[in-house]
């Protein structure tokens, strides 16, 4: 699931992620961190647009913005 690494984390952040990991049933801290990030993005989008939006990976050619 996660494509992120947490090479350095503050001890309080690790404690908070462990609580989320146990509560939500994740196997790793990275999964918990990805969950927290996705929830934050969803809530931000809902505040801006007033509606919930689906989050999904976009697949296809990678292009650069110029």
PyMOL Python script that loads the backbone (N, CA, C, O; Angstrom):
from pymol import cmd

cmd.read_pdbstr("""\
ATOM      1  N   UNK A   1       0.806  -1.195   0.000  1.00  0.00           N
ATOM      2  CA  UNK A   1       0.000   0.000   0.000  1.00  0.00           C
ATOM      3  C   UNK A   1       0.851   1.261   0.000  1.00  0.00           C
ATOM      4  O   UNK A   1       0.788   2.011  -0.974  1.00  0.00           O
ATOM      5  N   UNK A   2       1.656   1.546   1.048  1.00  0.00           N
ATOM      6  CA  UNK A   2       2.363   2.816   1.041  1.00  0.00           C
ATOM      7  C   UNK A   2       3.610   2.801   0.166  1.00  0.00           C
ATOM      8  O   UNK A   2       4.334   1.809   0.080  1.00  0.00           O
ATOM      9  N   UNK A   3       3.826   3.932  -0.470  1.00  0.00           N
ATOM     10  CA  UNK A   3       5.034   4.134  -1.257  1.00  0.00           C
ATOM     11  C   UNK A   3       5.926   5.159  -0.579  1.00  0.00           C
ATOM     12  O   UNK A   3       6.762   5.785  -1.232  1.00  0.00           O
ATOM     13  N   UNK A   4       5.756   5.336   0.719  1.00  0.00           N
ATOM     14  CA  UNK A   4       6.527   6.332   1.442  1.00  0.00           C
ATOM     15  C   UNK A   4       7.428   5.652   2.459  1.00  0.00           C
ATOM     16  O   UNK A   4       7.182   4.521   2.878  1.00  0.00           O
ATOM     17  N   UNK A   5       8.471   6.363   2.843  1.00  0.00           N
ATOM     18  CA  UNK A   5       9.350   5.903   3.913  1.00  0.00           C
ATOM     19  C   UNK A   5       9.431   7.011   4.941  1.00  0.00           C
ATOM     20  O   UNK A   5       9.419   8.192   4.594  1.00  0.00           O
ATOM     21  N   UNK A   6       9.512   6.637   6.185  1.00  0.00           N
ATOM     22  CA  UNK A   6       9.676   7.608   7.260  1.00  0.00           C
ATOM     23  C   UNK A   6      11.050   7.404   7.891  1.00  0.00           C
ATOM     24  O   UNK A   6      11.159   6.768   8.939  1.00  0.00           O
ATOM     25  N   UNK A   7      12.110   7.941   7.258  1.00  0.00           N
ATOM     26  CA  UNK A   7      13.455   7.696   7.762  1.00  0.00           C
ATOM     27  C   UNK A   7      13.713   8.346   9.118  1.00  0.00           C
ATOM     28  O   UNK A   7      14.463   7.805   9.932  1.00  0.00           O
ATOM     29  N   UNK A   8      13.103   9.491   9.364  1.00  0.00           N
ATOM     30  CA  UNK A   8      13.282  10.175  10.639  1.00  0.00           C
ATOM     31  C   UNK A   8      11.926  10.656  11.108  1.00  0.00           C
ATOM     32  O   UNK A   8      11.218  11.349  10.377  1.00  0.00           O
ATOM     33  N   UNK A   9      11.566  10.293  12.320  1.00  0.00           N
ATOM     34  CA  UNK A   9      10.294  10.751  12.865  1.00  0.00           C
ATOM     35  C   UNK A   9      10.479  11.143  14.319  1.00  0.00           C
ATOM     36  O   UNK A   9      11.270  10.546  15.049  1.00  0.00           O
ATOM     37  N   UNK A  10       9.746  12.140  14.714  1.00  0.00           N
ATOM     38  CA  UNK A  10       9.757  12.609  16.095  1.00  0.00           C
ATOM     39  C   UNK A  10       9.091  11.548  16.975  1.00  0.00           C
ATOM     40  O   UNK A  10       8.112  10.933  16.552  1.00  0.00           O
ATOM     41  N   UNK A  11       9.599  11.322  18.181  1.00  0.00           N
ATOM     42  CA  UNK A  11       9.027  10.281  19.048  1.00  0.00           C
ATOM     43  C   UNK A  11       7.528  10.454  19.316  1.00  0.00           C
ATOM     44  O   UNK A  11       6.802   9.465  19.411  1.00  0.00           O
ATOM     45  N   UNK A  12       7.062  11.702  19.439  1.00  0.00           N
ATOM     46  CA  UNK A  12       5.631  11.929  19.666  1.00  0.00           C
ATOM     47  C   UNK A  12       4.818  11.558  18.430  1.00  0.00           C
ATOM     48  O   UNK A  12       3.699  11.059  18.547  1.00  0.00           O
ATOM     49  N   UNK A  13       5.380  11.801  17.245  1.00  0.00           N
ATOM     50  CA  UNK A  13       4.700  11.410  16.011  1.00  0.00           C
ATOM     51  C   UNK A  13       4.606   9.896  15.919  1.00  0.00           C
ATOM     52  O   UNK A  13       3.570   9.357  15.530  1.00  0.00           O
ATOM     53  N   UNK A  14       5.677   9.216  16.272  1.00  0.00           N
ATOM     54  CA  UNK A  14       5.672   7.748  16.261  1.00  0.00           C
ATOM     55  C   UNK A  14       4.601   7.227  17.210  1.00  0.00           C
ATOM     56  O   UNK A  14       3.870   6.297  16.869  1.00  0.00           O
ATOM     57  N   UNK A  15       4.503   7.822  18.407  1.00  0.00           N
ATOM     58  CA  UNK A  15       3.483   7.394  19.369  1.00  0.00           C
ATOM     59  C   UNK A  15       2.077   7.584  18.804  1.00  0.00           C
ATOM     60  O   UNK A  15       1.230   6.700  18.928  1.00  0.00           O
ATOM     61  N   UNK A  16       1.831   8.739  18.183  1.00  0.00           N
ATOM     62  CA  UNK A  16       0.510   9.013  17.612  1.00  0.00           C
ATOM     63  C   UNK A  16       0.201   8.048  16.470  1.00  0.00           C
ATOM     64  O   UNK A  16      -0.920   7.551  16.363  1.00  0.00           O
ATOM     65  N   UNK A  17       1.194   7.781  15.614  1.00  0.00           N
ATOM     66  CA  UNK A  17       0.978   6.857  14.501  1.00  0.00           C
ATOM     67  C   UNK A  17       0.752   5.431  14.997  1.00  0.00           C
ATOM     68  O   UNK A  17      -0.008   4.678  14.388  1.00  0.00           O
ATOM     69  N   UNK A  18       1.407   5.053  16.101  1.00  0.00           N
ATOM     70  CA  UNK A  18       1.180   3.720  16.663  1.00  0.00           C
ATOM     71  C   UNK A  18      -0.250   3.572  17.171  1.00  0.00           C
ATOM     72  O   UNK A  18      -0.855   2.511  17.024  1.00  0.00           O
ATOM     73  N   UNK A  19      -0.789   4.631  17.766  1.00  0.00           N
ATOM     74  CA  UNK A  19      -2.183   4.601  18.224  1.00  0.00           C
ATOM     75  C   UNK A  19      -3.112   4.412  17.028  1.00  0.00           C
ATOM     76  O   UNK A  19      -4.024   3.586  17.066  1.00  0.00           O
ATOM     77  N   UNK A  20      -2.877   5.181  15.968  1.00  0.00           N
ATOM     78  CA  UNK A  20      -3.700   5.068  14.756  1.00  0.00           C
ATOM     79  C   UNK A  20      -3.523   3.696  14.122  1.00  0.00           C
ATOM     80  O   UNK A  20      -4.493   3.087  13.670  1.00  0.00           O
ATOM     81  N   UNK A  21      -2.293   3.212  14.089  1.00  0.00           N
ATOM     82  CA  UNK A  21      -2.003   1.900  13.500  1.00  0.00           C
ATOM     83  C   UNK A  21      -2.788   0.812  14.221  1.00  0.00           C
ATOM     84  O   UNK A  21      -3.385  -0.051  13.577  1.00  0.00           O
ATOM     85  N   UNK A  22      -2.792   0.844  15.538  1.00  0.00           N
ATOM     86  CA  UNK A  22      -3.522  -0.161  16.312  1.00  0.00           C
ATOM     87  C   UNK A  22      -5.034  -0.003  16.175  1.00  0.00           C
ATOM     88  O   UNK A  22      -5.754  -0.994  16.055  1.00  0.00           O
ATOM     89  N   UNK A  23      -5.515   1.236  16.191  1.00  0.00           N
ATOM     90  CA  UNK A  23      -6.951   1.491  16.106  1.00  0.00           C
ATOM     91  C   UNK A  23      -7.524   1.086  14.748  1.00  0.00           C
ATOM     92  O   UNK A  23      -8.611   0.514  14.675  1.00  0.00           O
ATOM     93  N   UNK A  24      -6.792   1.384  13.679  1.00  0.00           N
ATOM     94  CA  UNK A  24      -7.288   1.126  12.326  1.00  0.00           C
ATOM     95  C   UNK A  24      -6.854  -0.229  11.780  1.00  0.00           C
ATOM     96  O   UNK A  24      -7.344  -0.652  10.733  1.00  0.00           O
ATOM     97  N   UNK A  25      -5.945  -0.920  12.467  1.00  0.00           N
ATOM     98  CA  UNK A  25      -5.532  -2.256  12.046  1.00  0.00           C
ATOM     99  C   UNK A  25      -4.460  -2.288  10.970  1.00  0.00           C
ATOM    100  O   UNK A  25      -4.383  -3.249  10.204  1.00  0.00           O
ATOM    101  N   UNK A  26      -3.627  -1.248  10.898  1.00  0.00           N
ATOM    102  CA  UNK A  26      -2.549  -1.229   9.917  1.00  0.00           C
ATOM    103  C   UNK A  26      -1.366  -2.048  10.417  1.00  0.00           C
ATOM    104  O   UNK A  26      -1.209  -2.272  11.617  1.00  0.00           O
ATOM    105  N   UNK A  27      -0.540  -2.489   9.477  1.00  0.00           N
ATOM    106  CA  UNK A  27       0.632  -3.297   9.819  1.00  0.00           C
ATOM    107  C   UNK A  27       1.881  -2.462  10.068  1.00  0.00           C
ATOM    108  O   UNK A  27       2.771  -2.883  10.807  1.00  0.00           O
ATOM    109  N   UNK A  28       1.955  -1.282   9.455  1.00  0.00           N
ATOM    110  CA  UNK A  28       3.167  -0.465   9.564  1.00  0.00           C
ATOM    111  C   UNK A  28       2.826   0.985   9.887  1.00  0.00           C
ATOM    112  O   UNK A  28       1.694   1.435   9.712  1.00  0.00           O
ATOM    113  N   UNK A  29       3.842   1.703  10.363  1.00  0.00           N
ATOM    114  CA  UNK A  29       3.674   3.136  10.618  1.00  0.00           C
ATOM    115  C   UNK A  29       3.450   3.896   9.315  1.00  0.00           C
ATOM    116  O   UNK A  29       2.727   4.892   9.291  1.00  0.00           O
ATOM    117  N   UNK A  30       4.069   3.428   8.233  1.00  0.00           N
ATOM    118  CA  UNK A  30       3.903   4.083   6.940  1.00  0.00           C
ATOM    119  C   UNK A  30       2.452   4.028   6.478  1.00  0.00           C
ATOM    120  O   UNK A  30       1.939   5.003   5.929  1.00  0.00           O
ATOM    121  N   UNK A  31       1.790   2.897   6.696  1.00  0.00           N
ATOM    122  CA  UNK A  31       0.376   2.780   6.339  1.00  0.00           C
ATOM    123  C   UNK A  31      -0.462   3.754   7.161  1.00  0.00           C
ATOM    124  O   UNK A  31      -1.379   4.386   6.635  1.00  0.00           O
ATOM    125  N   UNK A  32      -0.151   3.874   8.441  1.00  0.00           N
ATOM    126  CA  UNK A  32      -0.874   4.813   9.299  1.00  0.00           C
ATOM    127  C   UNK A  32      -0.635   6.250   8.844  1.00  0.00           C
ATOM    128  O   UNK A  32      -1.564   7.057   8.830  1.00  0.00           O
ATOM    129  N   UNK A  33       0.608   6.577   8.468  1.00  0.00           N
ATOM    130  CA  UNK A  33       0.924   7.924   7.993  1.00  0.00           C
ATOM    131  C   UNK A  33       0.189   8.230   6.696  1.00  0.00           C
ATOM    132  O   UNK A  33      -0.317   9.338   6.515  1.00  0.00           O
ATOM    133  N   UNK A  34       0.128   7.261   5.795  1.00  0.00           N
ATOM    134  CA  UNK A  34      -0.593   7.458   4.536  1.00  0.00           C
ATOM    135  C   UNK A  34      -2.081   7.674   4.804  1.00  0.00           C
ATOM    136  O   UNK A  34      -2.714   8.506   4.154  1.00  0.00           O
ATOM    137  N   UNK A  35      -2.637   6.934   5.753  1.00  0.00           N
ATOM    138  CA  UNK A  35      -4.039   7.082   6.128  1.00  0.00           C
ATOM    139  C   UNK A  35      -4.309   8.492   6.653  1.00  0.00           C
ATOM    140  O   UNK A  35      -5.288   9.129   6.268  1.00  0.00           O
ATOM    141  N   UNK A  36      -3.430   8.970   7.536  1.00  0.00           N
ATOM    142  CA  UNK A  36      -3.596  10.307   8.108  1.00  0.00           C
ATOM    143  C   UNK A  36      -3.522  11.370   7.015  1.00  0.00           C
ATOM    144  O   UNK A  36      -4.318  12.309   7.010  1.00  0.00           O
ATOM    145  N   UNK A  37      -2.581  11.231   6.099  1.00  0.00           N
ATOM    146  CA  UNK A  37      -2.449  12.188   5.005  1.00  0.00           C
ATOM    147  C   UNK A  37      -3.690  12.186   4.120  1.00  0.00           C
ATOM    148  O   UNK A  37      -4.199  13.249   3.764  1.00  0.00           O
ATOM    149  N   UNK A  38      -4.176  11.008   3.765  1.00  0.00           N
ATOM    150  CA  UNK A  38      -5.363  10.910   2.912  1.00  0.00           C
ATOM    151  C   UNK A  38      -6.579  11.523   3.603  1.00  0.00           C
ATOM    152  O   UNK A  38      -7.367  12.221   2.964  1.00  0.00           O
ATOM    153  N   UNK A  39      -6.738  11.270   4.894  1.00  0.00           N
ATOM    154  CA  UNK A  39      -7.856  11.850   5.638  1.00  0.00           C
ATOM    155  C   UNK A  39      -7.759  13.369   5.654  1.00  0.00           C
ATOM    156  O   UNK A  39      -8.767  14.059   5.499  1.00  0.00           O
ATOM    157  N   UNK A  40      -6.561  13.887   5.839  1.00  0.00           N
ATOM    158  CA  UNK A  40      -6.360  15.327   5.867  1.00  0.00           C
ATOM    159  C   UNK A  40      -6.704  15.957   4.518  1.00  0.00           C
ATOM    160  O   UNK A  40      -7.341  17.009   4.464  1.00  0.00           O
ATOM    161  N   UNK A  41      -6.285  15.317   3.443  1.00  0.00           N
ATOM    162  CA  UNK A  41      -6.592  15.820   2.099  1.00  0.00           C
ATOM    163  C   UNK A  41      -8.098  15.784   1.860  1.00  0.00           C
ATOM    164  O   UNK A  41      -8.666  16.747   1.346  1.00  0.00           O
ATOM    165  N   UNK A  42      -8.748  14.681   2.229  1.00  0.00           N
ATOM    166  CA  UNK A  42     -10.200  14.572   2.047  1.00  0.00           C
ATOM    167  C   UNK A  42     -10.941  15.671   2.808  1.00  0.00           C
ATOM    168  O   UNK A  42     -11.851  16.298   2.266  1.00  0.00           O
ATOM    169  N   UNK A  43     -10.555  15.901   4.054  1.00  0.00           N
ATOM    170  CA  UNK A  43     -11.220  16.928   4.856  1.00  0.00           C
ATOM    171  C   UNK A  43     -10.983  18.317   4.272  1.00  0.00           C
ATOM    172  O   UNK A  43     -11.893  19.146   4.265  1.00  0.00           O
ATOM    173  N   UNK A  44      -9.775  18.580   3.785  1.00  0.00           N
ATOM    174  CA  UNK A  44      -9.480  19.861   3.162  1.00  0.00           C
ATOM    175  C   UNK A  44     -10.304  20.085   1.907  1.00  0.00           C
ATOM    176  O   UNK A  44     -10.828  21.177   1.689  1.00  0.00           O
ATOM    177  N   UNK A  45     -10.418  19.052   1.082  1.00  0.00           N
ATOM    178  CA  UNK A  45     -11.225  19.156  -0.137  1.00  0.00           C
ATOM    179  C   UNK A  45     -12.683  19.401   0.214  1.00  0.00           C
ATOM    180  O   UNK A  45     -13.356  20.207  -0.428  1.00  0.00           O
ATOM    181  N   UNK A  46     -13.166  18.709   1.228  1.00  0.00           N
ATOM    182  CA  UNK A  46     -14.566  18.875   1.626  1.00  0.00           C
ATOM    183  C   UNK A  46     -14.820  20.297   2.128  1.00  0.00           C
ATOM    184  O   UNK A  46     -15.873  20.872   1.854  1.00  0.00           O
ATOM    185  N   UNK A  47     -13.856  20.866   2.864  1.00  0.00           N
ATOM    186  CA  UNK A  47     -14.017  22.241   3.340  1.00  0.00           C
ATOM    187  C   UNK A  47     -14.042  23.228   2.181  1.00  0.00           C
ATOM    188  O   UNK A  47     -14.813  24.188   2.192  1.00  0.00           O
ATOM    189  N   UNK A  48     -13.201  22.989   1.186  1.00  0.00           N
ATOM    190  CA  UNK A  48     -13.105  23.917   0.059  1.00  0.00           C
ATOM    191  C   UNK A  48     -14.314  23.801  -0.860  1.00  0.00           C
ATOM    192  O   UNK A  48     -14.900  24.814  -1.240  1.00  0.00           O
ATOM    193  N   UNK A  49     -14.693  22.577  -1.222  1.00  0.00           N
ATOM    194  CA  UNK A  49     -15.746  22.378  -2.215  1.00  0.00           C
ATOM    195  C   UNK A  49     -17.118  22.148  -1.607  1.00  0.00           C
ATOM    196  O   UNK A  49     -18.134  22.308  -2.283  1.00  0.00           O
ATOM    197  N   UNK A  50     -17.152  21.772  -0.332  1.00  0.00           N
ATOM    198  CA  UNK A  50     -18.430  21.456   0.293  1.00  0.00           C
ATOM    199  C   UNK A  50     -18.906  20.055  -0.029  1.00  0.00           C
ATOM    200  O   UNK A  50     -20.001  19.665   0.376  1.00  0.00           O
ATOM    201  N   UNK A  51     -18.107  19.298  -0.744  1.00  0.00           N
ATOM    202  CA  UNK A  51     -18.487  17.936  -1.129  1.00  0.00           C
ATOM    203  C   UNK A  51     -17.315  16.995  -0.901  1.00  0.00           C
ATOM    204  O   UNK A  51     -16.155  17.405  -0.924  1.00  0.00           O
ATOM    205  N   UNK A  52     -17.637  15.731  -0.682  1.00  0.00           N
ATOM    206  CA  UNK A  52     -16.594  14.714  -0.600  1.00  0.00           C
ATOM    207  C   UNK A  52     -16.154  14.319  -2.002  1.00  0.00           C
ATOM    208  O   UNK A  52     -16.978  14.245  -2.913  1.00  0.00           O
ATOM    209  N   UNK A  53     -14.910  14.075  -2.174  1.00  0.00           N
ATOM    210  CA  UNK A  53     -14.379  13.653  -3.471  1.00  0.00           C
ATOM    211  C   UNK A  53     -13.614  12.356  -3.294  1.00  0.00           C
ATOM    212  O   UNK A  53     -12.985  12.137  -2.258  1.00  0.00           O
ATOM    213  N   UNK A  54     -13.664  11.502  -4.293  1.00  0.00           N
ATOM    214  CA  UNK A  54     -12.916  10.243  -4.266  1.00  0.00           C
ATOM    215  C   UNK A  54     -11.444  10.523  -4.548  1.00  0.00           C
ATOM    216  O   UNK A  54     -11.107  11.378  -5.368  1.00  0.00           O
ATOM    217  N   UNK A  55     -10.586   9.801  -3.865  1.00  0.00           N
ATOM    218  CA  UNK A  55      -9.149   9.895  -4.119  1.00  0.00           C
ATOM    219  C   UNK A  55      -8.693   8.594  -4.740  1.00  0.00           C
ATOM    220  O   UNK A  55      -8.936   7.521  -4.189  1.00  0.00           O
ATOM    221  N   UNK A  56      -8.038   8.679  -5.872  1.00  0.00           N
ATOM    222  CA  UNK A  56      -7.524   7.483  -6.519  1.00  0.00           C
ATOM    223  C   UNK A  56      -6.271   7.847  -7.300  1.00  0.00           C
ATOM    224  O   UNK A  56      -6.068   8.999  -7.683  1.00  0.00           O
ATOM    225  N   UNK A  57      -5.452   6.860  -7.522  1.00  0.00           N
ATOM    226  CA  UNK A  57      -4.204   7.078  -8.256  1.00  0.00           C
ATOM    227  C   UNK A  57      -4.500   7.331  -9.726  1.00  0.00           C
ATOM    228  O   UNK A  57      -5.361   6.682 -10.319  1.00  0.00           O
ATOM    229  N   UNK A  58      -3.780   8.277 -10.303  1.00  0.00           N
ATOM    230  CA  UNK A  58      -3.914   8.568 -11.727  1.00  0.00           C
ATOM    231  C   UNK A  58      -2.833   7.798 -12.451  1.00  0.00           C
ATOM    232  O   UNK A  58      -1.649   7.938 -12.144  1.00  0.00           O
ATOM    233  N   UNK A  59      -3.237   6.983 -13.414  1.00  0.00           N
ATOM    234  CA  UNK A  59      -2.275   6.178 -14.160  1.00  0.00           C
ATOM    235  C   UNK A  59      -2.183   6.702 -15.580  1.00  0.00           C
ATOM    236  O   UNK A  59      -3.167   7.173 -16.150  1.00  0.00           O
ATOM    237  N   UNK A  60      -1.008   6.615 -16.130  1.00  0.00           N
ATOM    238  CA  UNK A  60      -0.824   7.065 -17.498  1.00  0.00           C
ATOM    239  C   UNK A  60       0.574   7.615 -17.688  1.00  0.00           C
ATOM    240  O   UNK A  60       1.457   7.427 -16.850  1.00  0.00           O
ATOM    241  N   UNK A  61       0.760   8.303 -18.813  1.00  0.00           N
ATOM    242  CA  UNK A  61       2.071   8.863 -19.105  1.00  0.00           C
ATOM    243  C   UNK A  61       2.388   9.981 -18.132  1.00  0.00           C
ATOM    244  O   UNK A  61       1.525  10.783 -17.777  1.00  0.00           O
ATOM    245  N   UNK A  62       3.632  10.018 -17.711  1.00  0.00           N
ATOM    246  CA  UNK A  62       4.071  11.115 -16.864  1.00  0.00           C
ATOM    247  C   UNK A  62       4.554  12.234 -17.767  1.00  0.00           C
ATOM    248  O   UNK A  62       5.368  12.017 -18.665  1.00  0.00           O
ATOM    249  N   UNK A  63       4.050  13.418 -17.525  1.00  0.00           N
ATOM    250  CA  UNK A  63       4.483  14.578 -18.289  1.00  0.00           C
ATOM    251  C   UNK A  63       4.962  15.637 -17.309  1.00  0.00           C
ATOM    252  O   UNK A  63       4.587  15.639 -16.136  1.00  0.00           O
ATOM    253  N   UNK A  64       5.780  16.519 -17.805  1.00  0.00           N
ATOM    254  CA  UNK A  64       6.263  17.606 -16.964  1.00  0.00           C
ATOM    255  C   UNK A  64       5.517  18.873 -17.319  1.00  0.00           C
ATOM    256  O   UNK A  64       5.123  19.078 -18.467  1.00  0.00           O
ATOM    257  N   UNK A  65       5.331  19.708 -16.340  1.00  0.00           N
ATOM    258  CA  UNK A  65       4.705  21.007 -16.574  1.00  0.00           C
ATOM    259  C   UNK A  65       5.798  21.986 -16.963  1.00  0.00           C
ATOM    260  O   UNK A  65       6.800  22.125 -16.262  1.00  0.00           O
ATOM    261  N   UNK A  66       5.601  22.652 -18.067  1.00  0.00           N
ATOM    262  CA  UNK A  66       6.605  23.602 -18.534  1.00  0.00           C
ATOM    263  C   UNK A  66       5.981  24.954 -18.650  1.00  0.00           C
ATOM    264  O   UNK A  66       6.653  25.913 -19.029  1.00  0.00           O
TER     265      UNK A  66
END
""", "prot")
cmd.dss("prot")
cmd.show_as("cartoon", "prot")
cmd.util.cbc("prot")
cmd.orient("prot")
